[in-house]
Structure formats: structure tokens, C-alpha cells
């Protein structure tokens, strides 16, 4: 999965901890870029499940979009026979495989939906972010692509063939 996240880097000699750090830094940069693009103040991913009201609007919107994203990802993965609890990149939580797969598409669906929704309505209760997320899923054809991408991911691909997924770079569809 990291090869798909970092197609430009030979991941063979890099530890999983280093790869996770690289991914974390890239995700932080992407959040910052979305904040600038949509004019939303970004202070970092910060929320408490124990006290939801402490989170700022963008963190609540990201959580709403992510919950929807995980639900769709779980539906696809389970329908294909994948076991949600057997993750590769993620190891904690109840659905590590779902988190692994969802991460491959968040940059073009749920994350932009959250930032766009908050830029339109800073007090969005989750309704707008879910509408924009749905639109993004449809525009990126995520539900059509995900099963195809998972088949390729687990069947492998030729060394001279480009990896099918390029996280954090929107895919252009004809």
C-alpha cells in the first residue's frame, strides 16, 4: 500500500515507521493546502471523542466526512470479501483495513468536502459536508474505481506498469 502512496520512492529499504512518518507529513501539508485553497483556518487535526464541542468546525466537518467515507469503504471492502480487521498500514482500531483503503481516496473526496463545506457554511452541522462528499465520490468515480484498484493492488502489477493509485494527486477521468 505504501508503494501506491509513494510511487516516486523506492520503499524497499524504508521501515514502516519511516513510511508512516512520511505519510503523516504529507497529509499535514495537504490539510494546510486545503485550508489555503478554501480560506479555512487550519490549526491541525484536533478533536476529543469525549468532548465533541471542544473541536473546531473544520475538525468536526472532517470527522463527519470521514465517517461517511469509512462507511462506503467498508461496504465495498466487505462485499469483496476483505476482512476489515486485518490492516496493513493501520493496526489499531476496529477497522484497520478500512482505514488503509479509505486513506487512498480521502484526498479527493472527504478532505476537500470538509474544507469546502466549512468555507461555504462555517456552522455546518454535517449536512452540507455529506452532500459535497457525495458529489466528490460521484465525480471521482470512487465506488467504481475502488474495487478495480483493490484487485490490482492484491493481484499485483508488472514492474514496468505504473501503480494504479496516486494518493494526494486527484485522478483525471475522461
C-alpha positions in Angstrom: 0.0 0.0 0.0 2.9 2.4 0.6 4.1 1.8 -2.9 0.8 3.2 -4.1 1.1 6.1 -1.7 4.7 6.9 -2.7 5.0 5.8 -6.4 8.1 8.0 -6.9 10.0 6.5 -4.0 11.7 3.1 -3.8 10.2 1.9 -0.5 12.2 -1.3 -0.2 14.8 -0.1 2.4 12.4 2.2 4.4 10.9 1.0 7.7 7.2 1.0 8.2 7.7 3.6 10.9 9.5 5.9 8.5 6.8 5.4 5.8 4.1 6.2 8.3 6.0 9.4 9.2 6.3 10.3 5.6 2.6 9.8 5.1 1.8 11.9 8.2 3.9 14.8 7.0 2.3 14.6 3.5 -1.2 14.6 5.0 -0.4 17.6 7.2 0.8 19.5 4.2 -2.3 18.6 2.2 -4.6 19.8 5.0 -2.6 23.1 5.1 -3.0 23.4 1.3 -6.8 22.8 1.5 -7.0 25.4 4.3 -5.4 28.0 2.0 -7.4 27.0 -1.1 -10.7 27.3 0.7 -9.8 30.1 3.1 -10.4 28.0 6.2 -8.2 28.5 9.2 -6.3 25.2 9.8 -4.7 24.7 13.2 -4.2 20.9 12.9 -6.3 17.8 13.4 -7.6 18.0 16.9 -10.7 16.7 18.5 -11.8 14.7 21.5 -14.4 12.0 21.3 -15.1 12.6 25.0 -15.9 16.3 24.4 -17.0 16.9 20.8 -17.8 20.5 21.5 -14.1 21.3 22.0 -13.3 20.6 18.3 -13.4 23.5 15.9 -15.7 23.5 12.9 -13.2 22.1 10.4 -12.3 19.2 12.6 -16.0 18.3 13.1 -16.5 18.5 9.3 -13.5 16.3 8.7 -14.9 13.8 11.2 -18.3 13.8 9.5 -16.9 13.3 6.1 -14.5 10.6 7.3 -17.3 8.7 8.9 -19.2 8.7 5.6 -16.1 7.7 3.8 -15.4 4.8 6.1 -19.0 3.5 5.7 -18.7 3.5 1.9 -15.2 1.9 2.0 -16.4 -0.8 4.4 -19.4 -1.6 2.1 -17.0 -2.1 -0.9 -14.3 -4.0 1.0 -16.8 -6.3 2.8 -18.7 -7.0 -0.4 -15.3 -8.1 -2.0 -14.6 -10.5 0.9 -11.9 -8.4 2.6 -11.6 -8.6 6.4 -11.9 -5.1 7.9 -9.8 -6.0 11.0 -6.7 -7.1 9.1 -4.9 -3.9 8.2 -1.5 -3.4 6.6 -0.7 0.2 7.4 -3.1 0.8 10.3 -3.0 -1.7 13.1 -5.2 -0.1 15.8 -8.9 0.5 16.0 -11.7 -1.8 14.9 -11.4 -1.4 11.1 -7.7 -1.1 10.2 -8.1 -2.4 6.6 -11.0 0.0 6.0 -8.8 2.9 7.2 -5.9 1.7 4.9 -8.2 1.7 1.9 -10.1 4.9 2.7 -6.8 6.7 3.0 -6.1 6.1 -0.7 -9.1 8.2 -1.6 -9.6 10.8 1.1 -7.5 13.4 -0.6 -10.0 13.7 -3.5 -13.3 13.1 -1.6 -13.7 13.6 2.1 -11.0 16.1 2.9 -11.9 18.6 0.2 -15.6 18.1 1.1 -14.9 19.2 4.7 -12.9 22.3 3.7 -15.4 23.3 1.0 -18.4 22.9 3.3 -16.8 25.0 6.1 -15.8 27.7 3.6 -19.5 27.9 2.5 -21.1 27.5 5.9 -18.8 27.7 8.9 -21.6 26.4 11.2 -22.4 23.3 9.0 -23.9 20.5 11.1 -22.6 17.9 8.7 -25.4 18.1 6.2 -23.5 20.1 3.7 -20.3 18.3 4.1 -22.0 15.0 3.4 -23.7 16.4 0.2 -20.3 17.7 -1.0 -18.7 14.4 -0.1 -21.4 12.5 -2.1 -20.7 14.8 -5.1 -17.0 14.2 -4.8 -17.5 10.4 -4.7 -19.6 10.6 -7.8 -17.2 13.0 -9.7 -14.1 10.9 -8.9 -16.0 7.6 -9.6 -14.5 6.3 -6.4 -17.1 3.5 -6.0 -16.3 2.2 -9.4 -12.5 2.6 -9.1 -12.1 1.2 -5.6 -12.9 -2.5 -6.5 -10.7 -2.3 -9.6 -7.9 -0.7 -7.6 -8.1 -3.3 -4.9 -8.0 -6.1 -7.4 -4.9 -4.7 -8.9 -3.4 -4.0 -5.5 -3.7 -7.6 -4.4 -3.1 -9.3 -7.7 0.0 -7.1 -8.3 1.1 -5.4 -11.4 4.0 -5.6 -13.8 7.2 -3.8 -12.7 7.1 -1.6 -15.8 3.4 -0.7 -15.2 2.6 2.4 -13.3 0.8 1.9 -10.0 -2.9 2.5 -10.3 -3.3 4.8 -7.3 -1.6 8.1 -6.7 -2.7 9.4 -3.3 -2.9 13.2 -2.8 -3.0 13.7 -6.6 -6.5 13.8 -8.0 -7.1 11.3 -10.8 -8.4 12.8 -14.0 -11.2 10.9 -15.5 -12.2 11.2 -19.2 
